[in-house]
């Protein structure tokens, strides 16, 4: 097995305030003790080095299994950034442009008035079909996936609004990757993104059978507050599917490393997979202070991640974050981000899908503690 790409050093040597990080650990431990979620993991990196990996609690309640540093967590919508990175790679390789109409590469996508939608609109949640979805059969039948994506119908004029596309945009991105490369999008993401970065054993879009035992069980609270294992998300079929919007599995250190690559201008541990200009382009705010109608606040969306910006509220990145901080979250359980002003990347994963307002409140607290720990 190859070594993890980030060298582990002490947090203090990278300029972190130890007592503040101790508070962060205490907060997570208090959540677990209170029964909010069974287990969690976080990773903290800076300047191309890994400062901390901490694992807490249980990966599974019954049978009991403890979280380890190589435990794989379902990251839900953090998956979107990896799928978007597949599109970035095709732009980097000269096969696409962000201003391209999707129908230029997949003519059937023009059905139902979608012919003018650009890749930029797609990745910034302005494509106009936020609630479209995919049948389970398309997880393994990618001809059906392409057919259904092309048959998506518009809900509003593309480019006229910002509204989080929960699954539809990244099914479209996966279809586009396959149309351009002729390869399964999951294979392409592994070969073009995770393998070159050295994180292919820690980040999966489609978990192979040999790694499925490492996956934490995912829970959600029921009406009485008890934690209940999710039915679909804990199946081997779901883990193997690699749903491009929300089906990735990873360790926290993998996402900390991925964001270190972005903070390094597309380079990690000497390996360059993107140009600095491309990273600057995809992380810039293209939606301004427009309110994301799904989130109910401005999200300052780029082409895969979103920025902190300067509005009063922001989701997940921490209200104290530098305006340039960018990242993404996973529904009710996780957030990962990078701060270009400090060189810090952070990933927090847990194995319970908790609804708002508590989820957003805990993420603001957790991310703010990290920002306050930066000296």
N, C-alpha and C positions, 0 to 999 in steps of 0.2 A: 504494500500500500504506500502511495506517495505521501510525503510529509505535507502537512497543511501549509498553505502558501505564506501565512503571516507568522513571523517569529514572535514568540511569547516573551514579553518583558514585564516588569512591574508597572503598575498603574502610576505610581509616584514618579518613576523615571520618565514618564510621558506627560507629566505635568497635571496629574489629577489630584484633587484634594481627598485624601483618604477618609476623613470623618464624614464627608458628604456621601461618598460611595457606600460607607457603612450604613448611613440612613436609608439609602436606596435598598440595600439588602434587607434591612429591618422592615421596610414598607411591604416588600414582596412576601416576606415571611409572615407578616401580620395578615395579609390577604389569605394566604393558604391556611393559617391557623383559624381564621374566621369562616372557612369553608367556601370562600368565593370561587376558587378554582383549585384543582388537585395539584398541579405542577406548573413550573415555568422555567425559563432559561433566558439569560441575557448575555450579550457579548459587547465588548467595548474595545474600540481600536483607534489608533491615531498615528499619523505619519508612517503608514505602512507596517505598523506593528500591532500585535494583539495585546491589549492591556489586561483584559479580564474575560473569563468565561465562567459563569456561575449557574449551577443547576439546582433546582429546588423541588421538593415534594415528590409526587407520584405521577408517573407516566400513565398508570392504569390503577384504578381503585380496586377492582376485583376481576382477575387476580391482581394482587398488589405488585406493582413494578415501579421502581424508583426512576426518576429522570436522571439520565447520564449526559455527559457532554456531547455524546454522539446520537442522542435521541432525536428522532425526526418529528417535527411538529407540522401539522397542517397549517399553512400560512394564509389560507384563504386569498384575499385580494392582493397580498404582497406578490402573488404569482404574476399579476399584471405587469409588473416592472420587468420581469424576466422575458415574458412574451414580447413586450415592447422592445426589449433589447435585441430580440431577433429581427425586428423591423429595422432598428438602428444599424444592425450588422449588414443588412441588405443595402441600406443607403451607403454605408461605409464602403461596401464592395462595388458600388456603382450600378447596382441592379434596380434600385428604386430611388425616387426623390420624394421628400415629404410633401411637396406640392402636387405630386401625381394624383390623378383621379384613380380610385381603386378599380374602376371599370376599365381603365386602360390595360390592366393586367389580367382582369377577369371580366370579360365583356358581359357575361350573364348577370353580374352584380348590378348592372344598370336597371334591372327590372324595378317596377313600382316607383319610379322617379328618383332612384339612387345614383344616377349616372354622374353627377357632378361632385359627389362626396370625395374629399381628399383624405390622404393618409394623415395629414396634420389634424383635420377635424376629427377623424376617428380616434386618434390617440389622446386628444384633449377633451373627449366627451362632448363633442358638438355635432355628432353625426346625424342625430335626429331619430334614432330608433332605440331608446334606452331600455325598453322592457322586453325586447325580443329575446328568445331563448332557444334552446336546442334539446331535442329528445335524447333520452339515455342511449338509444340505439346508435346515435352519432358519436358516442365516445369511442367506439371501435370501428364504425363504418364512416370513413372520412369522405367517401363519395356522397353519402347522405349529408354529412356536415356541410360540404360545399353547396349542395342543392338547397339546403335550408337557409344558409347564410344569404345566398343569392335571392331567396324568396322573402327575406326580411322586408317588412313594410314600414314606411315612415310614419312617425307620430307628430313630427313638426319639421319645419323647413331647416335643412342642414345649415349649420353655421349661425343660426339665429338665436340659439339659447345654449346654456351650459347645464347639463343634467347627467349625473353619474350613470354610465352604462354598465350595469352590474356584471353582465355576462356577454352581452351581444357584441361589444366592440372587439373583445379579445378572441371570440370565436371567429370574427371577421379577420383579425390579424393572423390567426393560425391558418385560416384558409388561404390568405394571401401568401404567407410563407411557403405553403405547400405548392401553390400555383407557380411561384417564381422559381423555387428550387427543385421541385419534383421529389422532394423528400418529406417524410413524416415530420411535422413541426417539432415533435418531441426529440427526434434524433438530431434535427438541425440545431435546436437549442443546446443540446448536450455537446455536440461537436464544435459548435461555433462560440459558445459562451462558457459553459461550466467546465468543460475539460481544459481548454486553454488557461482558464483562471486557477485551475487546481482545486476546484470545489465540487467536482462531479460526484464525489462520495458523500457530500454533505447537502446537496441541493438537487432535488429531482422534480422534473415535470414528467410524471409517469414513474412510479416507484417500481423497480424490478422486484421479482419474487424474493431474491436473496436479501433485499434490504427491508422488506415489509415488517419483519419482526422488530425493527428499531422504531417503528412509528408509535407515537403516543396515541392513546385513545382520546377522542374528542368528545367533550360533554357540553351540556347546556342546562341551565336551571329550569325546572318545571314550575308550574303555578305556585307550588308550595315552597319553592326555594331549594328543593333537593336537586342534586346534580344527576342527570340522566344521560347515558351514552347516546350520541346521535346514531340513527339507524344507517343512513346511506353513507355518510362520510367515513365510517369505520369499516367498510367492506374492502376486500382486496380489489374488487373491480373498480371502485372509486379511486383508490390509491394508484392503481395502474393506469387509469384513464389520462391523468395529467391534464385536467380541464384547464384551458389556457387562461381563464380569468381568475380561478379560485381553487385549483386543485393541486398546487405545488406543496411539497414537503421538504423541510429543511431544518438544519441546526441554526442557532443564532449566530454562531461564528461564520457561517457561510454568508449570511446577509451582511454582517459587519465587514467581511472581506469584499463582497460585491460593491458596497458603497465606498470602501477604500479605493477600489479601482476607479470609481467615478470621481472621487476627490483627487485622484492622481491623474486626471485628464485622460482616462481610458487605459491606464497602465497599472498593473499589479505585479509586484515582485519581479520586475524586469520584463514582463510580458505585456505587449501592447495589443489590445483588441479593438480599441476605438481611438480616433484622433481627439486631441483636446477641443478643437472647434466643434466637433459633433456633440461632445458632452456638454459644452456650453450651450449649444443650440437646444438640445432636448430638455435641459433643466431650466431654461428661461420661462418666465411667466407669460403665456400666450392668451390667457383669459382675463387678465387684469383683475379688477375687483368685482367682476360680475358674480352674482350669487349663483352657486351651484344649486339648482332647484331640488335635488335629492338631499343634499347635505344641509341646506338652509343657511348657508354662509358662503362667502367667497373662499374658493379653494386654491386660487392662483395656479392653475394647472399648466404643466408643461406637456411634453410628449411622452408621458410614461410615469412621471412623478408629479408631485405638487410642491409648491413653495410655502414657506411661512408667510412671506409678505409682511405688510404693515397694518393689516386690519386688526381690530380688537381680538377677534376670535380666530382660531385655526384648529383643525382637527389633528390630534395625535403627535404633532412635532414639538409641542411644548410652547406655551405662550411666551416664554422667555427666550426662545430661539432667535438666533440671528435671522433677519429677513431673508437671507440667501439660503437658509437650510432647506433641503429638499428631501422628500421621502414618500412613503406610502404605508397604508395600514391594511390589516386583515380583519374582516368583520367580527368585531367583538372579542378579539383575542390577541392582537399583535400590532406592533408598529416598528418600522425600520427607517433610519434616516442618516443623512450625512450633512455635515456643516462645513462648507468650504472655507469659512473664515478661521476656524480653529483646526481643521484637519481631522475632526472627530467623526467617527461613525458609530452607530449604536443600533442594536437589534434586540427587541424584547418579544418573546413568544410565550404563549400559555395555551393550555389545552382545555379551555372552556369558552364557549361563545356566549358572552355576557352582553345583554342589551344596554343601550343608553338609558339614562344619563350616566350610570355608574362607570361604564367602560371608558367613555371620553374623559370623565373626571379623573380616573386612575391613570390614564395615559398622560394627561397634562401634568399630573404630579410626578410620575416616573420620569418623563422626559425632562421636566424642569430640574429635577435633582441631578440629572446628568449634566445639563447645561451649567448648573451652579457648581458642579465639581471640576469644571474646566478652569485651570489657572493659566 
